[in-house]
Amino acid sequence: MSMIRKRTAILVAGGPAPGINSVIGAATIRSILSGSEVIGIKDGFHWIMQGDISHVVPLTIEEVSRIHFRGGSYIGIARDNPTKNPKHLENTVTSLLRLNVNQLITIGGDDTAYSAYRVEQVADGRVRVAHVPKTIDNDLSLPGTISTFGFQTARHLGVEIVKNIMTDARTTSRWYFVITMGRKAGHLALGIGKSAGATLTMIPEEFGDKKIKFKQLVDILVGAMIKRLSYGRYDGVAIIAEGLLEKLDPEDFEKIVNTERDAHDNIRLAEISFGDILKQAVQNRLGEFGIKITVVSKNIGYELRCADPIPFDMEYCRDLGFMAAKFLHDGGSGALVSVQDGRFVPMYFKKIIDPKTKRMQIRMVDIKSESYIVAQRYMIRLNHEDFDDAHELAKYAATTGISLEDFREQFEYIVRDATVDHGGKDGLAIQDKGNSNKKVSK
């Protein structure tokens, strides 16, 4: 009696992240050496959920042995969601069986994890499934401080971009508002801002569970600019997480944006010109005080997603790909692959996916951690100490050309209502205040 030959399929869904090809390469090599054929399913679930099995490619050791150096996805990627329509989910499983696939490795974020979970359930033992978590947002609930793959590369390259922007800002005496990816959490924004020593970083977590008014975001930025200007500096760089859009008061959100949602019902944040919207509002607010400062908005995200991975992600992702293939070869199924303290630990779908939200729990930045406290003390933005120090407050009021009482009335609410206190005199000492002979334009 001949043994049934194993056939492993690999697919990538969601958005790109550096390291995808490292996972594909390692998983392919490990699977083949374990006696399995390997195919790549092109463009995520897009074709197979329609019952189309023609968009597949055989993967060999020779073809994939060097792809771990490169960004992007060797087999493409798509955001199509097979779980929204029962027929699409059925087609997905049927397509895999028609392809003689009995092992599936999915690479993606929390939405893809749920799709993998549902495919494994419907397949009912006929297809074993392992999922490799990726996102540059670093917001999947992995244990401790374990990164999602792609995050470290995205942070590294983001810092390189911001470093140059900071030099340009100082050279040209202008401010930059840099919008970074991060749908719910501010890990990438904070990682870039803290590493680069940006003037300030704004993330959703600092506002707790509260919805925020757009005016509050504007006044936080304006307050930071006034504070810095009072020390003669016309330049600065603010790192702003795009996830702040989803924290906005619904009424404010509807007023300033009009956008569609993707196949997983996520707002297409990248299509909203958040930086330009903030820039215009901030310049209008500064204009109320007769202050003219050039502001440039810059989105970074697409530049990071398909970058060549740094060595950390090359190694990390090859470990993940190897472990995913080994897990399936050893008879495992229905789990997300994680490496904890150098050891493989399967995180089973039924334990980590919320049946109500149909997603993994989101990991947010811990604003009570010492790591975040260090970040906030380096920032230059208005804080409680400023409003307790009459000398400092008088300088800010003089910069805006209004009375101390008026300044307090207009800006104290942003620190009074804050979940955390930011900056302080530490930030002023750490970041060069500089000197300038320029006069505020009144």
Secondary structure, 3 states (H helix, E strand, C coil): CCCCCEEEEEEEECCCCCCHHHHHHHHHHHHHHCCEEEEEECCCCCCHHHCCCCCEEECCHHHHCCHHHCCCCCCCCECCCCCCCHHHHHHHHHHHHHCCCCEEEEEECHHHHHHHHHHHHHHCCCCEEEEEEECCCCCECCCCCCCCECHHHHHHHHHHHHHHHHHHHHHHCCEEEEEECCCCCCHHHHHHHHHHCCCEEECHHHHCCCCECHHHHHHHHHHHHHHHHCCCCCCEEEEEECCHHHHECHHHHHHHCCCCECCCCCECHHHCCHHHHHHHHHHHHHHCCCCCCCEEEEEECHHHHCCCCCHHHHHHHHHHHHHHHHHHHCCCCCEEEEEECCEEEEEEHHHHEECCCCEECECCCCCCCHHHHHHHHHCCCCCHHHHHCHHHHHHHHHHHCCCHHHHHHHHHHHHHCCCCCCCCHHHHHHCCCCCCCCCCCC
